[in-house]
Amino acid sequence: MKRTALDQTALKVSGLYKSFEGINVLRGVHFTVNRGEVVALLGDNGAGKSTLVQCLAGLTQPDQGKIQVGQIERTICTPSASYQAGIAVVHQDLALVQGLSVVENLFLNREILHQHRVLKLLGWLDKKAMARKAKKLLQRLGMPLININAPVNTLSGGQKQAVAIIRAVYAGAEIIVMDEPTAALGAEQCARLVTLIRLLSSQGIAIILISHNLQQVDTLCDRAVILFQGQSVADVAIDEVSQAQLLGYMNGIELGIAQAS
């Protein structure tokens, strides 16, 4: 591995099955992610990645299997249950409210109420406290130049990605799933996002990265879990395989080389 992951399991998926109208989409998927690891989730179209992510996000429930966060088995039946379990999924659409400011998006549904008793009862927000906390969050995660008062729709693609990820961190996420986070970014924005991902992993947050960019996977990830036709067919250390082998697993060609245990 490129970094030493903390010897603590953040997420364990065991024997996950899901079918739709008699079609088996997930067939016994299993893998683990440790705290501080960046793990690539790879697979060709139709491999089951999207359904697996939906199960982690609470958007659909598996027919069978277990999802364990830390040492606790979780039933993730709603998006709020996913958040409460410490899982955040950053989708390609980012789920940001474009017309609201950065600070408003960071604290959306988690606003800080005014400390004055009467004002708190009236539901007044402590905008100064949210602004201070937003600046600290952005500074801590290497994004101090983002204007917290700017509408999100005025930000670059990379800045929007950063806001979505930082919002997940503020929500207390210990596991962040990122779906093709650099797909629409230029080289400079991509580099900044890679720096942010590395910083998060260094702070013990587990990252699951869905990407078709194998060069980026090779540079950024510790391990890769590969799905093929709904099954987890390989779990390999990135520095022990070539990109050609990863493609082989994704296409079902290399399955005799390193079967997942």
TORNU-789096 format. One record per atom (N, C-alpha, C, CB): x negated, y negated, z negated. Coordinates in pm, whole numbers, padded with zeros to 5 digits, always signed. Each point is the difference from the previous one (the first is absolute). Glycine has a CB too. Layout:
N
XYZ
...
//
This chain:
261
-00082+00119+00000
+00082-00119+00000
-00086-00125+00000
+00180+00125-00120
-00126-00231+00173
-00075-00124+00006
-00004-00069-00137
+00066-00024+00240
+00036+00046-00324
+00000-00055-00134
+00040+00112-00095
+00056-00234+00083
-00091+00219-00208
+00038+00099-00099
+00139-00034-00053
-00243+00041-00062
+00341+00038+00097
+00136-00023-00048
+00009+00037-00147
+00093+00045+00230
-00007-00115-00302
+00022+00034-00140
+00061+00138-00008
+00029-00243-00061
-00071+00319-00037
+00045+00139-00012
+00137+00006-00068
-00240+00077-00012
+00334-00149+00069
+00136+00000-00051
+00096+00003+00119
-00070-00128-00209
+00164+00220+00204
+00096+00012+00109
+00103-00112-00007
-00033+00248+00004
+00044-00323+00103
+00103-00105+00007
+00130+00056+00055
-00179-00174+00033
+00169+00258+00070
+00118+00054+00068
-00026+00145+00038
+00061-00228+00087
+00037+00313-00116
-00008+00140+00042
+00132+00038+00065
-00164+00055-00186
+00157-00014+00310
+00118+00046+00075
-00013+00151+00017
+00025-00223+00123
+00079+00296-00164
-00007+00146+00002
+00122+00059+00070
-00132-00004-00213
+00108+00079+00319
+00104+00080+00066
+00120-00080+00045
-00075+00186-00136
+00052-00299+00202
+00110-00087+00042
+00062+00053+00130
-00112-00198-00111
+00243+00219+00107
+00076+00045+00117
+00111-00101+00028
-00053+00244-00051
+00079-00268+00179
+00113-00084+00039
+00045+00040+00139
-00083-00190-00145
+00214+00207+00159
+00055+00032+00132
+00115-00094+00030
-00068+00241-00023
+00088-00268+00151
+00111-00080+00048
+00074+00079+00106
-00123-00215-00050
+00251+00244+00022
+00085+00075+00094
-00069+00128+00045
+00103-00215+00076
-00159+00286-00173
-00060+00130+00029
-00141-00005+00055
+00225+00077+00039
-00278-00195-00016
-00137-00014+00051
-00093-00028-00117
+00084-00085+00224
-00183+00172-00243
-00095-00015-00110
-00103-00107+00036
+00034+00242-00068
-00027-00353-00004
-00091-00112+00025
-00123+00007-00090
+00196-00141+00069
-00175+00177-00195
-00110+00026-00093
+00008+00146-00043
-00002-00242-00081
-00113+00309+00083
-00002+00143-00030
-00111+00031-00100
+00093+00052+00231
-00065-00083-00357
-00095+00034-00105
-00119-00092-00010
+00072+00228+00031
-00052-00357-00009
-00111-00096-00004
-00056-00009-00141
+00102-00130+00190
-00234+00132-00201
-00064-00014-00131
-00133-00071+00015
+00114+00209-00082
-00142-00299-00012
-00129-00070-00006
-00006-00079-00130
-00014-00014+00253
-00105-00030-00289
-00018-00086-00116
-00080-00123+00041
+00009+00199-00156
+00010-00307+00080
-00079-00122+00017
-00045-00042-00139
+00127-00073+00210
-00256+00050-00227
-00052-00044-00129
+00001-00152-00011
-00143+00204-00010
+00135-00251-00111
-00011-00145-00021
-00127-00051+00068
+00125+00017-00221
-00112-00130+00288
-00115-00061+00064
-00037+00058+00135
-00079-00048-00223
+00152+00147+00270
-00028+00059+00131
+00076-00073+00110
-00039+00222-00109
-00019-00221+00227
+00070-00041+00122
+00013+00125+00085
-00089-00242-00009
+00210+00290+00026
+00025+00126+00071
+00081-00029+00125
-00007+00130-00217
-00044-00086+00330
+00072-00015+00126
+00106+00109+00013
-00204-00104+00107
+00321+00066-00063
+00106+00096+00033
+00012-00001+00152
+00126-00036-00223
-00170+00146+00284
-00010+00006+00146
+00095+00104+00056
-00238-00073-00013
+00275+00054+00138
+00085+00096+00069
+00054-00064+00126
+00061+00112-00216
-00037-00030+00316
+00056-00050+00125
+00146-00038-00021
-00160+00145+00135
+00221-00205-00037
+00143-00033-00008
+00080+00128-00023
-00032-00200+00153
+00124+00195-00249
+00081+00118-00030
-00063+00093-00101
+00090-00018+00225
-00204-00021-00282
-00068+00087-00096
+00068+00001-00136
-00212-00045+00120
+00293-00059-00149
+00070-00007-00128
-00046-00113-00089
+00029+00240+00017
-00120-00326+00033
-00053-00109-00084
+00110-00094-00046
-00216+00015+00123
+00303-00056-00030
+00105-00097-00034
+00096+00056-00104
-00019-00097+00230
+00055+00223-00216
+00091+00062-00096
-00066+00012-00136
+00111+00126+00185
-00239-00091-00187
-00073+00008-00126
-00002-00137-00069
-00142+00187+00093
+00115-00292-00018
-00003-00134-00057
+00138-00039-00051
-00187-00064+00155
+00292+00101-00083
+00136-00030-00046
+00029+00069-00133
+00073-00026+00238
-00125+00147-00255
+00018+00071-00128
-00072-00074-00112
+00020+00219+00123
-00141-00267-00096
-00076-00073-00102
+00065-00135-00031
-00209+00113+00077
+00273-00173+00025
+00063-00131-00018
+00140+00008-00059
-00134-00080+00192
+00187+00200-00209
+00134+00015-00054
+00110-00024+00102
-00091-00069-00216
+00056+00070+00344
+00099-00023+00105
+00069+00129+00042
-00136-00193+00079
+00075+00306-00109
+00062+00130+00023
-00054+00095-00105
+00026-00043+00250
+00048+00146-00281
-00043+00096-00100
-00039+00131+00064
+00149-00109-00167
-00258+00170+00121
-00037+00130+00055
+00100+00108-00041
-00241-00069-00006
+00250+00173+00086
+00087+00113-00034
-00062+00085-00109
+00091+00000+00233
-00224-00002-00238
-00071+00084-00095
-00140-00058-00021
+00132+00206+00071
-00188-00180-00187
-00136-00046-00027
-00006-00100-00113
-00053+00039+00237
-00070-00076-00273
-00023-00089-00114
-00088-00117+00039
+00025+00194-00155
+00005-00309+00096
-00086-00119+00011
-00040-00037-00142
+00114-00083+00215
-00244+00089-00240
-00052-00030-00134
-00084-00126+00007
+00001+00245-00063
+00030-00342-00022
-00078-00123-00010
-00072+00003-00133
+00163-00132+00146
-00297+00130-00141
-00076+00022-00121
+00028+00140-00052
+00006-00245-00054
+00037+00256-00068
+00033+00130-00059
+00150+00026-00006
-00209-00016-00133
+00288-00074+00195
+00145+00008-00014
+00065+00035+00133
-00010-00168-00187
+00095+00271+00185
+00078+00034+00120
+00115-00100+00014
-00061+00246-00022
+00076-00299+00142
+00099-00104+00024
+00107+00045+00098
-00174-00171-00046
+00297+00128+00021
+00108+00014+00097
+00018-00137+00064
+00116+00190-00130
-00155-00202+00254
+00001-00130+00067
+00117-00002+00098
-00253-00026-00025
+00366-00023-00024
+00122+00005+00080
+00041-00135+00055
+00071+00191-00138
-00140-00299+00094
+00031-00135+00048
-00130-00078+00010
+00231+00006-00104
-00232-00115+00183
-00120-00085+00005
-00040-00054-00137
+00063-00061+00233
+00037+00026-00317
-00034-00050-00133
-00066+00107-00085
+00192-00159+00014
-00151+00285+00003
-00064+00110-00072
-00144+00017+00046
+00221+00114-00025
-00245-00137+00154
-00137+00006+00052
-00087-00107-00063
+00087+00093+00216
-00035-00216-00222
-00073-00110-00062
-00027+00027-00147
+00105-00159+00162
-00003+00210-00232
-00014+00028-00142
-00104+00109-00025
+00238-00068-00035
-00255+00157+00132
-00101+00105-00011
-00140-00051+00029
+00174+00165+00064
-00183-00289-00013
-00130-00057+00030
-00044+00017+00144
-00058+00043-00232
+00154-00015+00321
-00030+00019+00141
+00054-00120+00078
+00007+00252-00024
-00087-00305+00113
+00045-00108+00089
-00036+00037+00143
-00028-00174-00183
+00124+00163+00272
-00022+00028+00142
+00003-00132+00075
+00103+00232-00019
-00213-00265+00085
-00007-00121+00081
+00025+00042+00144
-00164-00116-00160
+00287+00094+00206
+00039+00041+00135
-00056-00098+00103
+00210+00107-00091
-00203-00068+00218
-00051-00087+00106
+00076-00131+00006
-00067+00202+00127
+00197-00200-00162
+00076-00126+00004
-00021-00085-00125
+00169+00116+00142
-00242-00061-00241
-00045-00071-00121
+00112-00036-00098
-00183-00089+00137
+00308+00081-00092
+00114-00031-00087
-00018-00132-00073
+00038+00243-00027
-00098-00340+00093
-00012-00134-00056
+00115-00087+00049
-00251+00023-00012
+00291-00121-00069
+00103-00095+00040
-00072-00117+00065
+00161+00069-00187
-00152-00077+00319
-00084-00090+00078
+00019-00147-00035
+00008+00167+00179
+00113-00207-00215
+00025-00141-00028
-00039-00045-00139
+00181+00016+00161
-00210+00081-00250
-00041-00035-00136
-00151-00020-00007
+00196+00129-00092
-00239-00200-00011
-00142-00026-00016
-00074+00124-00048
+00051-00239-00050
-00182+00230+00050
-00083+00111-00048
+00033+00033-00145
-00184-00067+00159
+00189-00035-00244
+00027+00024-00142
+00139+00058-00020
-00154-00186-00060
+00252+00140+00138
+00136+00053-00012
+00005+00146+00042
+00094-00228+00044
-00170+00266+00058
-00006+00141+00041
-00072+00086-00103
+00002-00075+00238
-00108+00022-00296
-00075+00078-00099
+00086+00035-00121
-00209-00113+00075
+00300+00022-00112
+00080+00020-00121
+00145+00033+00031
-00151-00157-00117
+00181+00192+00241
+00137+00030+00039
+00055+00116-00083
-00048-00083+00234
+00159+00057-00304
+00065+00096-00090
-00081+00027-00127
+00106+00103+00199
-00215-00174-00216
-00082+00011-00122
-00039-00140-00048
-00089+00227+00074
+00179-00320-00057
-00028-00139-00035
-00027-00017-00150
+00144-00072+00193
-00227-00024-00225
-00030-00032-00140
+00098-00108-00046
-00247+00059+00030
+00323-00029-00135
+00097-00096-00052
-00068-00099-00093
+00182+00172+00020
-00123-00289-00029
-00052-00106-00086
-00001+00047-00145
+00084-00177+00159
-00189+00139-00234
-00014+00046-00137
+00094-00073-00098
-00238+00054+00053
+00284-00171-00016
+00095-00070-00086
+00127+00084-00011
-00095-00227+00065
+00143+00247-00188
+00110+00094-00022
+00125-00036+00079
-00091+00041-00225
+00130-00167+00222
+00122-00041+00070
-00017+00013+00151
+00054-00157-00187
-00169+00108+00238
-00024+00008+00143
-00009+00145+00047
-00120-00220-00011
+00064+00305-00075
-00009+00141+00035
+00139+00062+00012
-00222+00014-00117
+00310-00049+00023
+00137+00050+00005
+00072-00048+00126
+00005+00004-00251
-00041-00124+00297
+00061-00055+00121
-00061+00056+00128
+00049-00206-00129
-00154+00286+00113
-00063+00063+00116
-00100-00088+00072
+00205+00129+00023
-00253-00233-00088
-00099-00088+00064
-00133+00074+00016
+00112-00204-00100
-00175+00182+00212
-00128+00065+00027
-00115-00088-00046
+00102+00120+00195
-00207-00056-00241
-00122-00071-00038
-00091-00003+00122
+00020+00071-00246
+00004-00168+00334
-00073-00006+00126
-00148-00028-00020
+00208-00079+00110
-00242+00002-00213
-00141-00027-00027
-00073+00128-00041
+00058-00234-00067
+00007+00314-00016
-00061+00126-00043
-00019+00095+00118
+00105-00027-00226
-00005+00031+00316
-00011+00087+00117
-00111-00048+00093
+00244+00054-00016
-00258-00185+00029
-00107-00055+00085
-00137+00034-00057
+00152-00186+00070
-00167+00171-00203
-00128+00033-00063
-00034+00147+00019
+00037-00182-00169
+00061+00268+00146
-00022+00144+00011
-00029+00039+00145
+00151+00038-00198
-00081-00100+00292
-00024+00029+00142
-00143-00035+00039
+00242-00042+00049
-00289-00075-00093
-00137-00040+00032
-00102+00096-00059
+00075-00238+00008
-00048+00285-00131
-00091+00096-00063
-00001+00133+00074
+00040-00111-00221
+00078+00155+00263
+00008+00125+00075
-00077-00008+00132
+00224+00044-00105
-00203-00153+00177
-00067-00018+00129
-00151-00011-00019
+00204-00114+00090
-00246+00045-00195
-00143-00014-00026
-00061+00133-00040
+00036-00238-00069
+00032+00311-00018
-00049+00130-00046
-00017+00098+00116
+00113-00039-00219
-00025+00028+00317
-00004+00095+00112
-00062-00061+00125
+00202+00111-00094
-00280-00215+00077
-00083-00051+00108
+00073-00079+00107
-00141+00190-00043
+00257-00246+00011
+00078-00077+00097
+00032-00140-00053
+00097+00214+00088
-00197-00288-00138
+00030-00129-00066
+00043-00109+00096
-00164+00062-00171
+00140-00046+00301
+00030-00108+00095
+00143+00001+00051
-00237+00008+00065
+00313+00095-00100
+00141+00003+00042
+00077-00106-00078
-00015+00248+00055
+00088-00331+00017
+00081-00105-00061
+00127+00062-00059
-00091-00173+00163
+00104+00171-00295
+00112+00069-00065
+00133-00067+00029
-00155+00073-00178
+00153-00199+00222
+00125-00072+00029
+00041+00009+00147
-00055-00154-00187
-00028+00216+00269
+00030+00009+00143
+00105+00107+00026
-00233-00076+00053
+00327+00049+00037
+00094+00106+00040
-00076+00117+00060
+00181-00171+00041
-00137+00292-00069
-00070+00119+00048
-00007+00002+00152
+00077+00124-00202
+00024-00179+00269
-00001+00004+00146
-00106-00089+00063
+00241+00050-00010
-00312-00129-00071
-00109-00082+00053
-00136+00068-00018
+00135-00204-00050
-00138+00320-00016
-00126+00068-00027
-00042+00087+00117
+00054-00003-00243
-00183+00036+00245
-00050+00095+00100
+00043+00141-00037
-00198-00150+00049
+00183+00242+00045
+00038+00139-00026
-00077+00059-00118
+00053+00026+00242
-00182-00055-00250
-00080+00051-00110
+00041-00057-00134
-00186+00029+00158
+00221-00158-00160
+00044-00062-00125
+00134+00058-00046
-00122-00210+00064
+00211+00237+00031
+00127+00063-00036
-00023+00138-00060
+00115-00128+00183
-00205+00205-00122
-00034+00131-00056
-00050-00014-00143
-00056+00084+00230
-00032-00183-00251
-00056-00022-00133
+00109-00034-00100
-00213-00076+00103
+00308-00009-00065
+00109-00038-00091
+00083+00123-00036
+00006-00231+00101
+00025+00315-00003
+00079+00121-00026
-00073+00094-00095
+00106-00021+00226
-00237+00034-00208
-00079+00089-00085
-00014-00058-00141
-00125+00082+00202
+00100-00212-00210
-00015-00064-00132
+00132+00004-00076
-00181-00150+00092
+00293+00138-00022
+00130+00013-00065
+00014+00139-00063
+00100-00165+00163
-00148+00267-00092
+00005+00136-00055
-00087+00012-00124
+00041+00090+00230
-00157-00154-00229
-00089+00003-00117
+00067-00068-00118
-00202+00000+00150
+00265-00115-00126
+00069-00072-00108
+00114+00084-00058
-00060-00219+00109
+00124+00299-00023
+00110+00085-00046
-00049+00117-00084
+00129-00066+00202
-00262+00081-00213
-00056+00107-00083
-00028+00128+00074
+00120-00100-00186
-00127+00094+00319
-00024+00122+00077
-00138+00057-00029
+00152-00086+00178
-00157+00215-00203
-00126+00072-00018
-00034+00083+00123
+00041+00007-00246
+00057+00008+00335
-00017+00072+00126
+00062-00086+00109
+00005+00231-00113
-00084-00270+00211
+00051-00083+00109
-00014+00076+00131
-00061-00212-00123
+00172+00229+00192
+00002+00066+00130
+00007-00109+00106
+00113+00209-00093
-00209-00209+00185
-00005-00102+00104
+00019+00067+00137
-00154-00144-00141
+00257+00098+00211
+00036+00057+00130
-00060-00085+00112
+00215+00095-00097
-00322-00046+00160
-00066-00069+00111
-00024-00148-00033
+00107+00161+00161
-00177-00190-00271
-00010-00140-00044
-00079-00092+00093
+00016+00087-00227
-00103-00031+00309
-00082-00086+00087
+00041+00007+00146
-00186+00031-00159
+00299+00031+00188
+00038+00025+00140
+00011-00128+00082
+00120+00203-00078
-00070-00311+00017
+00024-00124+00076
-00099-00110-00037
+00242+00061+00013
-00354-00024-00075
-00095-00100-00047
-00122-00011+00090
+00078+00042-00232
-00135-00162+00238
-00126-00020+00069
-00115+00050-00086
+00095-00197+00121
-00216+00191-00065
-00117+00056-00067
-00028-00068-00134
-00095+00055+00224
+00104-00189-00228
-00031-00072-00124
+00104+00029-00107
-00112-00179+00134
+00241+00177-00096
+00106+00029-00096
-00010+00144-00049
+00147-00169+00111
-00182+00259-00021
-00016+00140-00036
-00112+00017-00103
+00082+00068+00228
-00192-00138-00208
-00113+00008-00093
+00039-00049-00139
-00158-00034+00192
+00237-00073-00197
+00044-00052-00130
+00092+00099-00071
-00020-00233+00088
+00107+00298-00011
+00091+00097-00060
-00078+00121-00051
+00185-00077+00152
-00286+00120-00077
-00085+00111-00044
-00068-00036-00132
-00038+00070+00240
-00010-00193-00252
-00062-00046-00124
+00099+00006-00116
-00153-00149+00132
+00279+00109-00106
+00103+00003-00103
+00028+00144-00043
+00101-00212+00093
-00092+00303+00002
+00026+00141-00033
-00112+00056-00086
+00129+00027+00214
-00252-00059-00179
-00114+00048-00079
+00003-00057-00141
-00135+00020+00210
+00173-00146-00222
+00008-00063-00131
+00106+00067-00086
-00076-00217+00100
+00191+00246-00041
+00107+00066-00073
-00044+00139-00047
+00170-00128+00134
-00235+00202-00047
-00045+00134-00039
-00105-00006-00110
+00047+00081+00232
-00130-00185-00230
-00102-00015-00105
+00064-00028-00135
-00161-00083+00170
+00286+00035-00170
+00073-00028-00123
+00088+00117-00043
-00002-00241+00060
-00015+00356+00007
+00070+00122-00040
+00131+00025+00068
-00108-00029-00211
+00148-00058+00303
+00125+00022+00073
-00024+00102+00110
+00078-00235-00051
+00011+00333+00060
-00008+00102+00105
+00066-00053+00126
+00001+00186-00172
-00068-00168+00285
+00050-00049+00128
+00023+00117+00094
-00121-00219-00030
+00239+00226+00088
+00028+00095+00108
+00014-00081+00128
+00116+00167-00156
-00201-00139+00251
-00008-00080+00123
+00047+00082+00119
-00191-00133-00096
+00300+00090+00159
+00047+00063+00123
-00057-00080+00116
+00214+00086-00110
-00293-00021+00193
-00067-00073+00108
-00032+00094+00115
-00097-00161-00167
+00102+00106+00288
-00047+00071+00119
-00140-00044+00039
+00236+00022+00077
-00291-00117-00152
-00133-00051+00028
-00103+00084-00075
+00091-00234+00035
-00144+00336+00031
-00090+00093-00066
-00134-00064-00035
+00111+00186+00122
-00150-00289-00048
-00123-00072-00035
+00018-00069-00135
-00055-00035+00245
+00169-00024-00265
+00030-00064-00128
+00011+00102-00111
+00118-00184+00121
-00055+00296-00093
+00010+00108-00098
-00139+00046-00043
+00220+00073+00100
-00309-00057-00002
-00136+00045-00027
-00074-00101-00088
-00002+00123+00219
+00028-00250-00198
-00070-00106-00075
+00056-00019-00139
-00048-00111+00215
+00178+00125-00230
+00069-00045-00121
+00041+00111-00096
+00080-00188+00134
-00050+00306-00081
+00066+00102-00082
-00099+00100-00061
+00201-00026+00144
-00160+00082-00258
-00076+00105-00066
+00038+00138+00055
-00015-00142-00205
+00144+00164+00221
+00050+00128+00048
+00108-00023+00104
-00054+00109-00221
+00089-00001+00289
+00113-00003+00093
+00088+00123-00025
-00136-00127+00174
+00266+00103-00187
+00098+00107-00004
+00070-00001+00136
+00034-00017-00255
-00035+00132+00322
+00054+00006+00136
+00127+00084+00002
-00232-00027+00096
+00337-00028-00037
+00126+00071+00020
+00010+00047+00144
+00110-00135-00182
-00059+00255+00199
+00026+00054+00134
+00129+00078-00006
-00248+00013+00056
+00347-00057+00022
+00131+00065+00006
+00059+00019-00139
-00071+00115+00211
+00061-00220-00293
+00063+00002-00131
-00077+00068-00110
+00205-00003+00122
-00324+00050-00092
-00082+00067-00102
-00129-00076-00024
+00099+00220+00067
-00149-00214-00191
-00132-00056-00030
-00102+00107+00035
+00090-00153-00186
-00162+00132+00296
-00087+00105+00054
-00146-00019-00037
+00160+00025+00187
-00197-00143-00235
-00140-00022-00038
-00010-00115-00099
-00076+00086+00223
-00020-00073-00313
-00032-00105-00097
-00152-00005-00004
+00216+00034-00141
-00273-00133+00207
-00144+00002+00025
-00066-00130-00045
+00038+00153+00193
-00163-00144-00238
-00080-00118-00030
-00044-00063+00131
-00079+00099-00221
+00096-00229+00233
-00027-00068+00126
-00146+00017+00044
+00179-00164-00057
-00271+00164-00040
-00141+00008+00039
-00043+00143+00036
-00044-00195-00147
+00139+00289+00146
-00031+00138+00037
+00061+00042+00132
-00016+00051-00241
+00089-00142+00307
+00063+00034+00129
-00025-00112+00100
+00176+00136-00118
-00167-00102+00244
-00012-00098+00107
+00139-00049+00040
-00214+00107+00082
+00217-00216-00008
+00128-00048+00050
+00062+00101+00095
-00079-00237-00025
-00003+00308+00099
+00050+00103+00091
+00069+00111-00078
-00184-00053+00164
+00127+00091-00279
+00064+00103-00082
+00132-00049-00057
-00225+00091-00056
+00229-00218+00013
+00127-00055-00049
+00107+00006+00108
-00127-00151-00156
+00090+00113+00277
+00094+00010+00112
+00043+00144+00023
-00106-00201+00105
+00011+00293-00122
+00032+00141+00017
+00102+00049-00101
-00227+00034+00090
+00212-00077-00215
+00100+00035-00101
+00136-00059+00035
-00181+00010-00173
+00181-00136+00215
+00125-00067+00032
+00072+00066+00117
-00098-00212-00085
+00021+00268+00177
+00058+00066+00118
+00017+00150-00018
-00104-00176+00138
+00067+00229-00257
+00017+00142-00025
-00110+00088+00057
+00238-00044-00002
-00348-00016+00048
-00106+00077+00066
-00101+00053-00101
+00028-00139+00206
-00058+00060-00309
-00110+00032-00092
+00048+00070-00128
-00122-00197+00091
+00239+00254-00091
+00055+00050-00125
-00076+00116-00058
+00218-00076+00077
-00301+00141+00002
-00078+00112-00053
-00126-00044-00069
+00092+00139+00177
-00126-00269-00174
-00128-00045-00055
+00010-00028-00149
-00058-00098+00220
+00162+00026-00262
+00012-00036-00142
+00145-00010-00041
-00216-00122+00013
+00275+00236-00046
+00137+00000-00045
+00011-00066-00136
+00043+00208+00132
+00067-00279-00154
+00022-00062-00130
+00023+00111-00102
+00097-00211+00105
-00151+00191-00224
+00016+00100-00105
+00136-00016-00067
-00248+00005-00037
//
